[in-house]
Amino acid sequence: MREDWKNHLIDAGAEFEEDDLLHYGNPERERRMAVNGEVICDLSHRGLLEVRGDDATDFLQGQFGNDIRAVDHQHGQLSSYASPKGRAYAVFRVLRTADGYLLEMPADRVDPVAKRLQMFVLRANVIIEHAGDSRIHFGFSGPDAEKELQNALGICPESPEDVAEKDGVTVVRVPGLHPRFELFGELDAMRKAWDSLNVHAAPVGPRDWALLDILAGVPTVVEETTEMFVPQMLNLHALGAISFDKGCYPGQEVVARMHYLGKLKKRMFRLAIHTQTPPQPGSPVFQAAGNPDQSDGQIVAAELHPDGLYSALAVVQVAAAETDLHWGTPDGPKAQIVELPYAVPEGA
């Protein structure tokens, strides 16, 4: 994290452990506010990768699972990067920049994605570089977030993945329990935007923003789950994050075969887990009295909810999801299915 931005957050009450922002002094209250009220959240823990150059569009079109040509200065998109076997290395948001694209993803995915992309650049006019130090990035969410954003910045994207820009601040609307936005820009413009929005919002830590992702049913891939899931297992087809007619890309045959010929046997569900122990990404989910040597699913992400349970996203066998589920072991903490905020097609 940039030192000048870190100092700005400390002035706002942020508490750090080295460079890791933890919270703003009252984690329990901040968690309640994230679910019920207006909150503002620094997203420096998320990684930013910039891909630019004359050939950037054609290059990324041949690498990612969504249609990069649909991304412009008014529209972003969710997308993924998969192995030749169709297993996702990363899930990320793509935004347009002046001469390329900005990819926003978990910080531990930036280096692996950059390294893999670089392998395929060959003679293309493409530059791949980290962008975390050149852009400040924070989120804003809440029942009145649209009004507050309009009052503070004079812009407010209407629908998820819509993008607007004004006075050096780019705003993208993202799926959320309430209207939810991510903002990007250089230091001075973003400091001014933060101070304007912070007047009517509570600052919260990164885990609270991750909770809002879970409640919105938006998946993430981290080191522990890389190459574990085919994109459809993460409901990316339900989120408009896969194009089935864009042409070839790594893993395309697997993704297309599942779409045209198969029926999903595993997909992502939202769970409420009755435990006080944080479920870790990749940890197992079982049917009650199931085989302890063969799990029926894996945790994608989990965060503590204000109700005292852990809210989680997990990829689970569809047949198993119709039974009693438990986390960790077949007789471990109960994992109750909770409805997602969007429909998932029965077929792949």
C-alpha positions, 0 to 999 in steps of 0.5 A: 500500500502507498504510504501517502494513502495509508496515512490518509486511512490512518487519519480516518481511524484505520488500524493496521498490522504492518501493511494489512488494514484490519478495521477501524476500531469496532469490527462487530459494529462495522460488520453490522454496518456493511450489511445494513448501512452505508460503508466505505472500504479501502480495497488496496488488498485487491490486486490491479494488473494493467494490460495495454498496447496496440494489440491488447484487445486481440491478445486478451480476447484469445486468453479470457473466458468472456468477450473482451470486445464488450468492455468499453469506457461505459461497461466493465465485465467479470471474466476468468482465466483458465488452464487448458483443462478448463480450470480457473486460475483467477476470476476478475473484473475488467475495466477499460483504460485510455490505452488498455485494460485494468484487471482487478483480482485478489492480490495473490493472483496478480503475479501468476496471471501476469506470468502466464499472460507474458508467456503468450505475448510473443511478438504482440504489442502488449505491455503487462504491469502491476498497477496497484501503486498508480491507482487508489481503489476503494468501495462504497455500498449501502441503501442510499449509496446511489444518492450519496454518490450522485451528491458527492461526485455527480455520477452514478452508474445505473446497472451492474458493470456500468462505468462512469468517469468524472474528475479523474475518478472512475466508478463501476457498479458491482453486484451487491445486497444494496447498491454497491460501487468500486472507485478507481483513480489517482491519489488526489482525486480519490482522497477528495472522493473518499472525504466526500463519501466518508461524511455519510458512511462508516469505514470498514475493513476488507473482510466486510467487503468480502462478506458483501461479495459473498452475499452477492454470490460473486465468486473469487479464486485464491491460491488455495482454490486455483485450478479447482473449478471449471468456470460454470461451477462458480456460476460465472455463466449466471453472472454474464462472465462467460461468452460461448460464441467468442472463439478460442481461448485456453480451456474453451473446449471444456467450457463449451462441452459443459455448456452444450452437452452437459448438465452441471453436476456441481455448482456454487451455493451460498451456505450459512455455517454454524461454526466459530472457526473460519472456514478456509477456501478449499476446505471440504463440505460433506453430506451428513454421514457421507464418506469422510474420504470423499468430499461433496464440495469445497469452500470458495470463500467464507466470512463472519456474518453479523448473525454470528454464523459464517456466510460462505460460497461453496461449490457442491454436488447438486445432488448433495445440496438436496441433503443435509450438509456439514463443513469440514467432516461428515459430522462437522458444523451444519452448513445450511443452503441459503438462496442466492440473489440470482437464478442459476440455469439448471443446465450448464 
